[in-house]
Each structure stands twice: as C-alpha cells, then as structure tokens.
C-alpha cells in the first residue's frame, strides 16, 4: 500500500447561472489547465481519471461521456465515473493509487444545476414508493431536519443565522465563491427575513450553483517531487444512513459520526464541511466532535457556492489547500449526499 497525497486542486468560479457554459467540458477545460500548470503535469501523466456527475441533472443519458472530451479522445485512458458528487470519485481514485494501480490520479466533478428545477429534481433520490410520488422539494425535506433539531433543543434559529453570517463573511476572501450578498447583514437582520420553508430562510439554504472542481492525487515519492507540501491522506471513510426519513433521527447524523471516528476527525485543526443548509453544519460539526477551536469553512463553504456534484469535492480540495499552503497541519474535508445528510464521506489529511 502506498502513501497517497493531494497535490493539486482547482475550482471553477461559482455562478448562479453560467449562461456562457452549456456543458461540463466548458467548465472543466480551464480548471484542468489551471491544475496542470500548478503541478507541472500534463494529461499524459494521469494514470487514472474518475468523474462525478449526474445524468438526471444534465437531462440527457450518458452526459458524463461527453465530458470526457475535456480529457481528449486519444490516446485511450483508464477512466471511471460515479453518479455522485466528485468526492466519491476521489475515493475511487484514492483506492487506485493506494493499491498501486496508478501512481497519479485525477478526480473531477461538475454540474449545471441552474438548467432545471434542482430542488424538485432532488425528489427523485427519495423512496420511490412513499416519498418521491409526493414530490417534496429539497428545502422542505431539509426543513424537517431543522425543525427536529429546534424542537430537541440542539440549536436555535439564532445559531443557524450565525452560521450563515460567518460563511458569507469568509466568502469575501474566496474569489471562487459567489459574490457575498449577505456579508454585511447582522444576525438580527437575517432573523427578520421571511421563511422559505419554516424554519428555513433564504440565508439558511445553499444557492443553486453551476460549477466544477478537480483534485489530483499522487503516491509516495512522486507526490514529494510534485508538491512542496503534499496533503497526505491519513483517513478516508464513507458511511450511509437509512434512506427512509422516518427511520432515523433527523436532528443527528450517525453516518457522519461513524465516518469521522474511523477517519480520525477529532485531530483536525481546520474543517471544510459540505453543509447545504445552516443547521447541517451544526449537525455535522457535532457528529464529528469538532471543538470550538477548529476553524470551520474558511472558504465560505457550500452556503456561498454549491455546485451540485462538485461542492463536496471542493470541500476536500479546499481543506487540502490549507495544508499545501502551510496554514494548517491537519485538515478535514467532508462531503454529503442524499436527503437530510443520508450519506457522509470524511477525508482527513496532514502535512509532514
């Protein structure tokens, strides 16, 4: 088994509606160039490629195949795909490098969520017999979780507003985030705004966003050659809760707690959490047992730019960037998928 590290990360600027971008290729080519320029690699150096996207989101079958045009049709490459956030593509790429099947691997995720009604489309991931036929929108499903936590006394609406205010304030330092619309809003002002789906207000919900992200992994000595301070992966775990919303307590997240414990989450100094709603950051932070001294979402997180099928990968890449830049010694990247934090993936990295 090889030591594996993140050596490169790039992310397309988050956009609420990328009118000039029609498919994954146009989002991916610029960030491929960016990450190759930063690492000194070329396409020929990549031993394994893995993508994360969704045909349902794109509205056409095998949409991920057309995105392979960003790689190039020739020469043939070893390539794979997951119908999931790019963070899960990174997990597959990590296994390829870990087991020695590839020395360098690249994972990418992309999505153009503004092309359709995202919150309605996400009902397709619900139980097909009892829930999906009701077509509940994603915000309403999340509101069930938020209400469960409020009623249980796990957090308050003020706690949720504080998460939003901090996230937008952090986004001012991230050129890849959306323009910070609420950077100057006080918690009191946020709480005075109307509900979208009680108890969620607009600031509690991640904006529908188009975008893409890419992360490069390398093994052992090759990682040391290519990066001055690689982000070595010391724990990478994925857990799943029941898809049946009535079968679990929506105010907690057992799968995140289990994945975090297995990955060594409590050692983290910085954490990038894929929280698409303010209360979800609180849930995941509690599940991972992150102390008050842990810096959470210094990039602004998904609340300031949530490109479907790339936001989770971007959280891991952003956490790795904290290590590669020397700002942290141990960082955690988290990705979530499914309704009410059903699936959770935790990646812990450290600098040596």
N, C-alpha and C positions, 0 to 999 in steps of 0.2 A: 504494500500500500504506500502511495506517495503522499507527501505533504502537498496540500493544494492551497493556493492563494488567489485572491482577487488582485489583478494587476492593472485593470483598466475599466473605466466607467464613463459613459456619456449618455445624455438625456436630451431629447428634443424639447424645445420650449413648449410649455403647456399652453394650449389655446382652447377657448370656449367653442370656437367653430373655425376650423382651419379650411377656409374657403379655397385656398390655393392648393390644398392637398387632397387628392382623391383616393389614395390607397397607401398601403404600408410601404411600398418601395420608395415613394417620395419622402416619407418621414425617416426611413432607415438609412438611405444612402448618405446624407450629411453626417449623421452621428457615427456611421461606420468609418467615414473618412476622419472624423474627429478622434475617435478612439485609436485608430491605426496610427495617426500622426503622433499621438501622445505616447504610444508604446513602442513605436518603431517597427511594428509588424505590418504584414501585408495579408491579403486573403489567402495566399498560398501557405502561410504559416499555421492556419487554423486547422486542427486535426478533427474537430467535431463541432457542428453547428446545431443549435436547438432553439426553436421559436415557441412563443406562447401567444395565442390569439384566439379568436372565436369566429366561426362561420356565421353564427347567429347574429353577431354584432355587425359583421360586414354585409350580411344579407345575400350571400352567394356561396355556393358549395366550393370547398377546397380553396378558399381565399388565401390560405397560408402558402399554397403552392405558387401563386403569382408573386408573393413577397420574396420568394427565393430568387427572383430576378435581381434583387439587391445584392445577392451573393455573386451571381453570374452563372450562366448555364454550363460553362465549360472552364476548366476541367471538372469532372464529377467530384462531388464532395460527400462526406459522411454527414447526413443531416437527419434531424428528427423534429417532431412537433408535439406540443401538448395543447389540448383545448382548455387552456387555463392561463392564469397570469404567468408572465415570464419568469417569476420567481421559481415556479415549478420546473420550467425549462432549465433554469440554473441548477436546480437539484439534480436533474438528469445529467447535465454537463459535468457537474461535480463528481458524480459516480464514474463517468467515463475517464476522467483524469485520475481519480482516486485509485481505480483498478488498473491503471496503466494502458488503457485502450487509446488514450490520446494524451499528448503532452501539453497541448494548448487547446482550449475550447472556448467557444463564444456562445452566449445565450442572449436572446433579444425578445422583446415583447412590444406589441403595437396595437393600437385601437383607435377607431374614429367613431367615438360614441355619439357625436352630435348629428350623425346621419339619420338617426331614428329616435324613437321614444325609449331611452335607456331604462328608465325606472319601470316602465311597463314590460319591456323586453325581459328584464331580470326575473319576472314571474315564471318564466319557463324553467328556471332551476328549482322550483318548488315541487313538492309532492304532486305527481300528475293526477292523482285521484281525488284528493280532498282540497288542496290549496290552489294549485295552478288554475283550475277552472274558475276560481273566483277572481283571478287576475289582480291580486293586490299589488300596488306599486311598491317599489323598494323602500321608499321613505316611510310608508305606513307600516311595513314589516319592521323596520328599524325602530319606529316609534313604540312598538310593543315592547321591545327590549329596553328602551329608555324609560318607559313608564314602569316596567317591572323593577328597575333599579331605584327609581324615585320612591316607589311605594315601599321598597325594602329598606330605604334609608341609606343606600350605598353611595349616593351622590345627590346633589341638588341641582336645580336649573342654573344657579349661580356658578357652580363648579363647571358645568358644561360651557357656559359663556366664557369663563376664564380660559378654557382650553382654546376656544375659537380666537379670543383676543391675542393670546400668546402666539398661536400659529400664524396669524396674519402679520403680527409684528416681526416674527422670524423671517417671513417670506420677503420682507424688504431687502434682505441680504442675499436672496437667491434669484439670480437672473432667469432661471428656468421655470420659476413659479409664475402663476397668473399675477397680473397687476394687483397689488394689495388693496382691495376695495374697502376693507374694514380695519386697516392698520391703525387708524386714529380713534376708532369707536371705543367707548368705555364699556365696561361690563353692564353698567346700569342702562346705557343706551341700547345695547344688544337685547337686554331683557324686556325692553319696552316695545319691541317689534312683534308683529303678529305671528301666529303659529302657521306652519305648513301642514303638519300633522301632529297634533298635540302629543307630547310636549316638545316637539322639534320645531325650531325656527329655521329660517334660511341659513343663518350662520352656523347652525349645527350640522349642516349637510355638505358633503363634498360636492363641488360643482361638476357638472358634466363636462368632460375634458377630452380633447384629442391629444395624442402624443405617442412617444415611443422611448425605449431605453435599451441600452446594451451593456453587458458586463463580460469581461474576458477573464478567464481562469488559466493558471499555468501551474505546472508541477515543479516542486523542489528547486534544484539549481537553476532551471530555466526561469522560474519566477524571480529569483535573485538577480539574474542577468538583465531582466527586462524592466524591473522596477526597483527603485532605490529603497523603498519601504513597503513591501507587499503586505496585504491584509490577509494573514493566514487564517484559514477556516479551522476552528477548533471544535465546533459543534454545529450540526445541521440536522434538524429534526422536523417532522411533519406529523400532525395528529388531526383526527377528524371527529366531530361530534355528530349526533343524530341529525338527519335532515328534517325530521318531524319536529316542528316548532313546539308542539305541546308535550314533547317527551323530555325536555330539558329546561333548566332554569336559565332564562334569557338574560338575567342580571349578572351572570358569571360566565366564565369560559374555561371549561375543563380541558379542552384540547390545547388551548394556548398554555395553560399551566403545565400540562404534561410535556409538551414540546419544549417549553422553556427550561424545565427541570432537567430534561435529558440533554439539552444543548449547553447548559451552564449559563443561563441568562443572568443569574444574580451577580456575576462578575462584571457586568457591563458598566462602563462609565458614561457612554452615550448610547441612546437607543432611537432608531428610526422605526416608528410603529405605523403600520398600514391601517389607520383608523379612518373610515369613510364618514363617520359621524362622531361628534364630540364625546358622547358617552362611551363610544367604543374605545377611545384612547384610555379612558378611565378603567374600563373593564380589563383591557389587555395589560395595562400597567400594573393593576392589582394582581392579575393572573401570573405575571412574570416576576412578581415580588421585587419590582424596581423601587429603590429608595428615593427619598426626596432629593438626594444629591446627584441622581442620574439626570443628565440633560436629555430631554425628550424632544424629538423632531426639530432639531436646529435648522433644518431645511424649510420648515413650514408644514411638511407632511402632506398627506392626501387632501386635507381641507383646503389647501392652496393650489391644488392641481392634481386631479385624479384620473389620469388616462387609463381607461379600462384595459387590463391585461398588460400594463406596463408599470403601474403605480407600485405594486409590490416589489417588482424587480428594482425599481428606482429607490425604494427604501433600503434594500440591501446594498445597492451601489453607493448611495449617499452615506451609509454607515461605513462602508469600506473607505470612502474618500476621507473620512475623519481620521482614519489610521494612516492612510498613504500620505496625507498632508502633515502628519505628526501632531494633530490636535487631540488625539486620544490613543490610548494603548489597548483598550478593549472596547469594542463596539458591537452592537446588536442590530441586525436588520430583521424585520418581521413583515410577513405578508399574510393576508387573509383572503378567503374566498367563500362564496356561498352566503345564504341568508343568515343574518344575525351571528356573524363570526363562526360559521359552521366549521370551516377548515382553517388551520393555522400552521404556518411554517416559520421556524425561528433559525436564524443563522448567526452564530457568534464568531467574531473574528478578532485577532490580536496582532499587534506589531511586535517584532522581536529585534 
